[in-house]
Amino acid sequence: MKVVVGLGNPGRKYNNTRHNIGFEVLAEVARRWQAGKPRLKFEAEYAEVVAGGQKVLLLSPLTYMNASGKAVIGATNFFGVTSDDVLVVCDDFNLPVGKLRFRPSGSAGGQKGLADILRRLGTQDVPRVRVGIGPLPPQWSVSDFVLSRFESDERTTIDTLVQVAADGVGDWVREDVAFCMNRYNGYPDPPKQKRKKPTDDSSERQTDAPKQQTDTVELDLARLKKLAEKKPDRKT
């Protein structure tokens, strides 16, 4: 089993805020996979689906952002899921609107919900996809900014980015985080580098495995739409 965790704050007053982008992505995944009405357990809303030939738990903690790990540790202990089979979908004010970043591990980078998950699971080796909601304006506090709503021009980009992130969740379930890093941490179709001519026998041992990208490239709206339209919805 795999667990996909969408982070946000419960309650109507937090709907459509920057901090709730994880909820939005998970809701789109649930819609595509026809997850049905969620149930309540682990201080979270959850639904079980089958995707990529395996069970997937879609989990939305209702503990408020800073205590998100409480729901995650409850679910993973109950189902016997290890940390590398958990994907956290969260906002990142350090990334501009229009960027995604998959990572297999690392620090929380200031995201308090992710920080609580890492603390309770006792490891930083938890795959995550960060959805850009920034940059943080110099005159804003972090707390005020993440609880604000997107500007109208940003909302168009975010709506498309939610679709792309949902594609990424599906690819993580079917493939792995390395695949998603290559696929989503840059332009939809990054230019291919020319291979060097062999200089000795050792070059024959090179593989065609794609190189994982460590830096993101800004996804402009036109390319986001291209990527979102590239894959049809998958029903499970």
Secondary structure, DSSP 8 states (H G I E B T S, - for coil): -EEEEE----SGGGTTBGGGHHHHHHHHHHHHTT--S-EEETTEEEEEEEETTEEEEEEEE-S-GGGHHHHHHHHHHHHT--GGGEEEEEEEEEEETT-EEEESS---TT-HHHHHHHHHHT-S---EEEEEEE---TTS-HHHHHTSB--HHHHHHHHHHHHHHHHHHHHHHHS-HHHHHHHHSS-SS----------SGGGGG---------S-----HHHHHHHHHHS-----
